[in-house]
């Protein structure tokens, strides 16, 4: 059979739920730091670009948070937006009511998310399950759209990456980092399609003059993601750990060859070109936020963070029996990795994109 896996199910593109030691709730400090880094810039740009004179309605201000996942980070993001919008409305001596829609895939643990609702809040809320690469709201119904550290998840693994006869067959690797240009190009093409779908959907949902803020994970311009970055090293270690399990007879080699991580990390110029080609939004700001890592990297923290993000993918593909041992092996290898002691590997960055819907 030519394809290693004939169908692709993106329903598993979500974090580990609950609030246990391996959950995303307990292992999302990196994402929180990025939200905090974006906070001041978010407030400045909302104050500068939110047109309160032409807002459709002063009574209700709908906000959509796309890819909300679980835990308190989602509430931190929207409360920062609400505070900035309230500040912008001070000149009117009144503020609209806020309706927040938290979006993620249907399988996301919305129960845990809503268990952590702040006891004091200035907004109404609702879940909006579904893929953010599709339409989720009526036309021109959203005033402000937000998506943080989620758009690097592509909607599917490119078919050619799992085809034996393809030049882009990614045998022996779990990601395009360190792979040949054919693999990277396949991922890039899928990202382009997905980003255009995202922009088209939001372009229909956001009102004319409405705003959208994105926090994206990626790399500086002209950097080709390889094994000399911390992400590349971490993914190489994951692949090496799976190879060890093949040698131990606990995983079949063909299962490893058909496992690829659905992440693409763009550079700012790529994103800028995609937004301009789409044509539905004006770019008001693209600025680097830097990485979310604070202090010396810790192998246990990094492994737990990776497990919270990809644990569901691993379990779905290989079965639950290998998860604990896989990440134990991964930790043992990571402890001896140079990324823990040499800053030169930390090349990834994050950047803030602020858009305004064209009239």
Residue pairs with C-beta under 8 A, 6 or more apart in sequence:
2 163
2 164
2 165
3 159
3 162
3 163
3 164
4 162
4 163
4 164
4 254
4 257
4 258
5 162
5 258
8 156
8 157
9 316
10 105
10 131
10 155
10 156
10 262
11 105
11 106
11 107
12 107
12 312
12 313
12 316
13 105
13 153
13 155
13 262
13 313
14 69
14 104
14 105
14 107
14 108
14 109
14 312
15 23
15 24
15 28
15 69
15 70
15 108
15 109
15 308
15 309
15 312
16 22
16 23
16 24
16 307
16 308
16 309
16 311
16 312
17 23
17 24
17 70
17 108
17 109
17 111
17 112
18 25
18 109
18 112
19 25
19 26
19 112
19 115
20 26
21 304
22 304
22 307
22 308
22 311
23 70
23 112
23 308
24 69
24 70
24 71
24 308
24 309
25 70
25 71
25 72
25 112
25 116
26 304
26 308
27 301
27 304
27 305
27 307
27 308
28 69
28 71
28 73
28 305
28 308
29 301
29 305
30 292
30 293
30 305
31 73
31 148
31 149
31 292
32 72
32 73
32 76
32 292
33 292
33 293
33 294
34 148
34 149
34 215
34 289
34 292
34 350
35 73
35 76
35 77
35 80
35 148
35 215
36 76
37 289
37 290
37 292
37 350
38 148
38 213
38 215
38 289
38 352
39 80
41 285
41 287
41 289
41 352
41 354
42 80
42 81
42 84
42 213
42 352
42 354
43 80
43 83
43 84
43 87
45 211
45 213
45 284
45 285
45 354
46 81
46 84
46 85
46 88
46 144
46 211
47 84
47 87
47 88
48 284
49 211
49 284
49 354
49 356
50 84
50 85
50 88
50 211
51 209
52 58
52 88
52 89
52 91
52 92
54 209
55 61
55 96
55 143
55 207
55 209
56 140
56 143
56 207
57 96
58 92
58 94
58 96
59 96
59 97
60 96
60 97
60 98
60 99
61 85
61 96
61 97
61 98
61 99
61 143
61 144
62 98
62 99
62 100
62 101
62 137
62 141
62 142
62 143
62 144
63 78
63 81
63 82
63 98
63 99
63 100
63 101
63 123
63 142
63 143
63 144
63 145
63 146
64 100
64 101
64 103
64 128
64 136
64 137
64 142
64 144
64 145
64 146
64 205
65 74
65 77
65 78
65 100
65 101
65 102
65 103
65 146
65 147
66 103
66 104
66 132
66 145
66 146
66 147
66 150
67 103
67 104
67 132
67 147
67 148
67 149
67 150
67 151
67 153
68 74
68 102
68 103
68 104
68 108
68 113
69 104
69 108
69 113
69 150
70 108
70 109
70 110
70 112
70 113
70 116
71 112
71 113
71 116
72 116
73 148
74 102
74 113
75 116
75 117
75 118
75 121
77 146
77 148
78 100
78 123
78 146
79 118
79 121
79 122
81 144
81 146
81 213
82 98
82 100
82 122
82 123
85 95
85 96
85 98
85 144
86 95
86 122
89 95
89 96
97 123
97 124
98 122
98 123
98 124
99 123
99 124
99 125
99 126
100 123
100 124
100 125
100 126
101 125
101 126
101 127
101 128
101 136
101 137
101 142
102 110
102 113
102 125
102 126
102 127
102 128
103 127
103 128
103 129
103 130
103 132
103 136
104 110
104 129
105 129
105 130
105 131
106 129
106 130
108 129
110 127
110 129
113 127
114 125
114 127
117 125
128 136
128 137
130 136
131 155
132 147
132 150
132 198
132 201
133 155
133 194
133 197
133 198
133 201
134 197
134 201
135 201
135 204
135 205
136 201
136 205
137 205
138 205
139 204
139 205
140 204
140 205
140 206
140 207
140 208
141 205
141 207
142 202
142 205
142 206
142 207
142 210
143 206
143 207
143 210
143 211
144 206
144 210
144 211
144 212
144 213
145 202
145 205
145 206
145 210
145 211
145 212
145 213
146 212
146 213
146 214
147 198
147 212
147 213
147 214
147 215
148 214
148 215
149 215
149 216
149 217
149 350
151 194
151 195
151 198
151 214
151 216
152 216
152 217
152 218
152 263
152 264
152 265
152 266
153 262
153 263
154 187
154 190
154 191
154 194
154 262
154 263
154 264
155 190
155 193
155 194
155 197
155 262
156 190
156 262
157 190
157 260
157 262
158 168
158 186
158 187
158 189
158 190
160 166
160 167
160 168
160 169
160 182
160 186
161 168
161 169
161 170
161 183
161 186
161 187
161 260
162 169
162 170
162 257
162 258
162 260
163 169
164 171
166 182
167 180
167 182
168 180
168 182
168 183
168 185
168 186
170 176
170 179
170 183
170 257
170 260
171 257
172 239
172 243
172 256
172 257
173 179
173 183
173 239
173 260
174 235
174 238
174 239
174 242
174 256
174 259
174 260
174 261
175 235
175 239
175 260
175 261
175 263
176 183
176 184
176 186
176 187
176 225
176 264
177 225
177 226
177 227
177 229
177 231
177 232
177 235
177 236
178 225
178 226
178 227
178 232
178 235
178 236
184 224
184 225
187 264
188 264
188 270
190 264
191 264
191 266
192 274
195 266
195 271
195 274
195 278
196 274
196 277
196 278
199 274
199 275
199 278
199 280
199 281
200 278
200 280
202 212
202 280
202 281
203 278
203 280
203 281
203 357
206 212
206 357
207 357
208 357
208 358
208 359
209 356
209 357
209 359
210 356
210 357
211 354
211 355
211 356
211 357
212 281
212 354
212 355
212 356
212 357
213 352
213 353
213 354
213 355
214 352
214 353
214 354
214 355
215 289
215 350
215 351
215 352
215 353
216 266
216 271
216 350
216 351
216 352
216 353
217 265
217 348
217 350
218 265
218 266
218 267
218 268
218 270
218 271
218 348
218 349
218 350
218 351
219 225
219 229
219 265
219 266
219 267
219 347
219 348
219 349
220 267
220 268
220 288
220 347
220 349
221 267
221 268
221 269
222 267
223 229
223 267
223 347
225 231
225 232
225 265
226 232
227 233
227 236
228 344
228 345
228 347
229 345
229 346
229 347
229 348
230 297
230 339
230 345
230 346
230 347
230 348
231 265
231 348
233 337
233 338
233 339
233 345
234 302
234 306
234 334
234 339
235 261
237 330
237 333
237 334
237 337
238 306
238 326
238 330
239 256
240 333
241 326
241 327
241 329
241 330
241 333
242 251
242 256
242 259
242 326
243 256
244 329
245 251
245 322
245 325
245 326
245 329
246 252
246 253
246 256
250 321
250 322
250 325
251 318
251 322
255 317
255 318
258 317
259 317
259 318
261 310
261 313
262 313
265 348
268 286
268 288
268 351
271 286
271 351
271 353
272 283
272 286
275 281
275 283
275 353
275 355
276 283
279 358
280 357
280 358
281 355
281 356
281 357
281 358
282 355
282 356
282 357
282 358
283 353
283 354
283 355
284 354
284 355
284 356
285 352
285 353
285 354
286 351
286 352
286 353
286 354
287 351
287 352
288 349
288 350
288 351
288 352
289 349
289 350
289 351
289 352
290 349
290 350
291 346
291 348
291 349
291 350
292 350
293 346
296 340
297 339
297 340
297 346
298 340
299 331
299 334
299 335
299 337
299 340
300 331
302 334
303 327
303 330
303 331
303 334
306 327
306 330
307 323
307 327
311 323
311 327
314 322
314 323
314 326
315 323
318 326
334 340
338 345
339 345
339 346
